[in-house]
């Protein structure tokens, strides 16, 4: 049995990068770019008017300027401006050759034929010069950049309809146990509805995973092997239940029969001690205990970092400090307690933690308000008393983002 840090290290060092794919820019929101994006030309591509007003060639003139026409955005003016001439110009239109500056409408006097400018002005005012935003060949977006609405606007302005991104992994979830009934089926007298499958699908979806296959398997080698065979195209396979030491906990045997190598089985943690991790080629297998809180903790601690890294993300430092009174951990295993973190004073004060400890790992009802996890290490001295309120470091659950925490 290994400790939680060793387990996480083993999981992370077995991650293989995913191959980039091309998708429509309209679908790319939230993904990370798998390539650098260079400007295909200067931006702006021409000297562009930034205001509605008059483009002017100053020359030696200092009084009135004769209006010679109107230039709308999307049109061009073939002749250069001459000293003493002004051209009524709209925002976004290309400034004709010879334009020294643009006077906005609100700064001038005009009778429709002549324009009288203000006394104070600056050369080049209200003109966005060609290449002033970026020049042809400039690297504008770097590999690994998260695609935001503004990034989509840049790609669209470059004329791109597709972009190469790092995709999320494909995930298969196998819920084991003859007593588990999937959604839409009627319960027998000794059966229960499947909670783990929908919960794990939701947790994966929150991390950007879009391709999730869910299936069930009975507690026998034939059914388990068949489910594993059907999951061969997935990058990550999550199996819930069947990883403990009972007569019908056959997942380790089924994985080995399927050609997967079990890298560790059992972690010195509570909940989730039976957690299992295996690998076959680039495919990763996670054996999650069947109790919902155990499955939840194992996904949060071991599966979620894998999903983030496979998409080109880093593991976020989503940690904070909170004050809580927590029962000393004399179990000998690292204890992970779900908690509710709330700010009860100013933003410069630590959070207050309501810790849901001492619960059975199937008790979903007492912890549904949890938004964080507190790691409680085992006491080195079993006689040590450590149950006073103090500062504890905690990790935010991904669901905390939904509450704006």
N, C-alpha and C positions, 0 to 999 in steps of 0.2 A: 504494500500500500504506500503510495507516494503522497506528499503534501500538496496543497492546492497550487502553490507557486511552481513546483516542479511539473505539475500536470499542465498548467497553462503554458509553460515554456516548451514542453514537448509538443503540445498542439500547435503553437505558433511556428515552430521551426519546421513543421511538415506542410506548410502552406505552399501551394504552387500558383504562380500568377495565371490569370485567365487571359485568353487570346482576345485582342480588341475586335470590335465589330463596328460596322457602319450603320447608323440609323438616321432617320429624318431629324432635322434640327427641332422640329415641333415635338419630338418625343424625347429629346436629350436633357430636359430639365432635371437637375439634381445629379446627373452622372458626372464622371471626371473625364477630361479629354485624354486620349492616349497618344496624342501627337501635338507638336507645336503648330500654331497657326500663324502664317505670315501674311502681311498685307499684299494683295495682288496688284495694287497700284497706289499712287498717292491719295491721301484723304485729307482735305477735300481734293478731288481730282482737278479742280480749277479754282481760281480766286473767286470766292463766293460771297455774295452780299449777305450780311447778317441782319439787316433791317430792311423794312419797307421805306423807301425814300428816294434820294437822287445820287447817282454815281457821277462824279465830277472829275474833270481834268483841270487842275488849277491854273497851270501856266503862270502868267504874270497878272492874271485877272484878280481883282479883289472886290468887285461889286456884284452885279447881277450875272446870272448864267442863263443861256438860252436853252429851253427844253426842246430836245430833238426827237423824242419818242418815248415809248414804254417797253420795258423788257420784263416778261413774266418768267417765273421759274419753269425750267424745262425748255426754254428757248435760248437762242444765241443772237448776239449782235455782231454782224460781220465786220463793220468798219471800226477803226480805233476812234476813241474820243479825242476831240480837238480842244485846245485851250478856249475857254469861254462857253463850252457846251456842257450840258448836263442831260443825263438820261434817267428818266423815272424808272426805278428798278424795284423788283419785289424780292422778299427774303428767299434765299436759295438760288437766285439766278446768278449766272456767271458774269463777273464784272468784265466789261470790254477792255481791250488793250488800251493803256493810257489812263486808266482810272487811278486817281490818287487817294480817294477816300469816298465814303458814303455819308451823306447827311440824312438823318432820319426826318420823316415828315414833320414831327413835332418840333424840330429845331429850326425850321425854315419858314419863310414867307413866300407864297407863290400865287400868281394870278392865272395859272394854267399855261402861260407862255414863257414867263420869266420866273426865275427862282433866286431869291436873295438869302444867302447863308448867314449863319451867326458869325460873330467876330472871332470866337474862340473855337479851335478845332485842332486835331492831331492828324498828321499824315498817316494814312493806312487805317484810320478808324472804321470800325464796323465792316472790315473785310477779313474773312478767314482765308489766309493765303494757302495756295496749293501745297499739300504736304505738311501743313502745320500741325495736323492731328497725328498722322503717321505717314511714313514714306514707304514706297514700294520695297518689299523685301524685309521690312522690320518684323521681328517676332513680337506679335501683339498678345498672343495667348500662349502660355507655357503648358507643357504636358503636366497632367495632374490637376489642372484648374477645374473647379466645380462649375458646371454650366448653370448659370443664373439667367433670369430674363434679360439682363443687360448683355450677358455673353451671347445669348441668342440674337439680340439686336445687332451685335457686331458681326456675327456669322452671316446673318441675313444681308447686312450692308456689303459684305464681301461677295454676295451672290451665291453663297453656299446653300445647298438644299440638304446636304448630308454632312455628318461629322463622325469621326472615329472616336469611340468612347470605350471605357473599360466597363464591361457589363457586370451586373450582379450574378452571383452563382445560381445555378438551378438547384433546387432543393427537393428532396423526396422525404416525406414523413410517413413512417410506418408505425402504426399504433397496434401493439400486440395485446392479446388477452381475449379469451372467449367470452369473458364477462362484459367486455366493452361493446356498446352498441353505437354505431355511427348515426349522424344526424338523419332524421327522417324515418328511422326504424322504430318499431315498437319494443318496449322493454319486456323481458321475461322476468320471472319472479326473483332471480338472483343476479340480474344484470343492472348495469349503470350506463348512463350516457357518457359519450366520449368528451372529456373536457380538455385533455392534453392536445389533441390534434388541432382544434380551433385556436387554442391559446398559442401554440407554437407557430401556426400560420400567421397569426396576428403579429407576433414578435418579429418574425422574418419580414413581413410586409412593412413594418415600421422602419426597417433598415434598407428599404429600397428593393427587396426581392420581389420579382413579379411572376416568376415561373416556379410554382409550388405544386407538387403532386402529393396527394394524400391517399393512403390506402391502409387496410387493416390486415392482420395476420393472426391465425390461431396459435396456441402454444404447442406447436409441433414442428419438427425440423422441415418437413415437406412444405408447409405453409410459409414458414419463415424464409426458406431458401427461394421459394417462388417469388415472394415479395422483394427480396434482395435482387433477384435476377431482373425483375421489372424496373428496378431503380438504377440500372447500369448506366443510364445516360445522365444521371444527376451528378453534380459536383460534390454535394454534401448530402449524406443520408442520415436522418435522425430516426432512431428506433426508440420508442418509449416502452418501458416494461421489459420483463424477461432478462434482466441483467444482474439479478441478485443470486441467491444460493438455493432457491427452491427446486423441487423436482422438475418443474417445467420452465425454469429460467434458462432457455436454450439459445439465447442470442449469441453469446460468445462462440458456442459450437457452430451455429449456423454461419457466422461470419468467417470462421476459419475454413469451413467446408466450401464457402464461396470464394476462397482465395485471398481474403483480407488478412492482414497481419495485425493482431491485437498489440498495441504499443503500451497500453497500461489498462488495468482493470482495478478499480477501487481507489478512492481518494480519501485522505484523512480530513473529511469535512462533514458538516452537518448543517442542512440536509444534503443528500446526494452522494452518500458514501459509495454506492455501487457503480458510479459513473465509469463508462468505458470509452476508450478511444482507439480506433483502428484505421488502417490505411490499405488501399489497394491501388497501385499505380498512383495517379493524381487524385484519386477519389478518397474523401475522408468520411469516416463513419463515427457517429456519436451515439453511444448507448446511454440513454437517459432513463433514470429510474421512473417507475410508473406513477408514483405519487406526484400530484400536480406541482406542489411547491418545490420538490426536488428537481423536477423537470424544468421548472421556471428558473431556478438558481443556476443549474448547469448550462442552460441556454444563455443566460445573461453573462455568465463568467467565461464560458469557453467557446460557445458557438458565435455569439455576437461579434467578438473581436475578429474572428476568422472572416465573417461576412464583410466587415469593414475593410480589412486589409486586402481581401481579394478584389475589392472595388477600387483600390488605390488610395484608400483613406488611411489615416493613422488611428491608433487607439486613442480616443479622446481622454483627456485628463479630467473626467467629469466627477471630480471629488470636491467635497466641502467639509467644513467642520460643524459639528452640532453638539449640543449638550444633552446628555441623557444619563439616567441611572439604569445600568444594565447588570443583570445577575451575573456573577462570576462564572466563567466557563471551566468547569471541572471535568469535562467529558474526555479530554485528551485529544480531541479533534478540533480543528478550526471551525468556529460556528459563524454562520452567515444569517443574521437576523434581518428580516424585512422591517422597514420603518416608514414612518410618515414624517418628513422634514417640513417644518413651517417656520416662517419668520414671524416672531412675536414682538420684536422690538425694531430698532432701526436697521438699515441695510449694512451698517458697519458692525453689527452684532452677530454672533454665531446663531445658527438655526437651532430650534428646539426639536428634538427627536422623540417621537412616540414609537417605541420599539415593540414589535409584536414578537415576543420571545416565548419559548416554552410551548409552542403549538405543534400539533401533529402535522406532518408534512402533506396530509391530504386536506387540511382545513383551509379551504379557500375563502370562507365566509368572513373570517376574522381579519383578513389582511387585504381586502379589496381596495382599501384606501392607500396602500403602500406606494411610495414613489422613490424609494431608496433602499440601499442595503448596507448594513453595518457589519464589518468583519470583526469578530470577537475572538482573539487568539486564546488558546488554552492557558490556564494559569500554570506557571512552572512549579509553584509551591502549592500543594493542595490545601495547606492550612492558611494560605494568604486570603485576607478579606479585602475585596475590591468592589464593593457594591454602592459606593457613593456616586453622586452626580459628577460627571467630569466631561471633558472634551473628547469627542470621538470623531474619527474620520469616517466619512461615508461616501458611497458611490451613488450617483443618480441612476435610476432606471430610465430606459429610453422613453417610457411613457410619461416621464416628468415633463418632457417638452410639450406635450399636449396641454398641460396646465400652465405653461409659460414659466416653469420653475428654472 
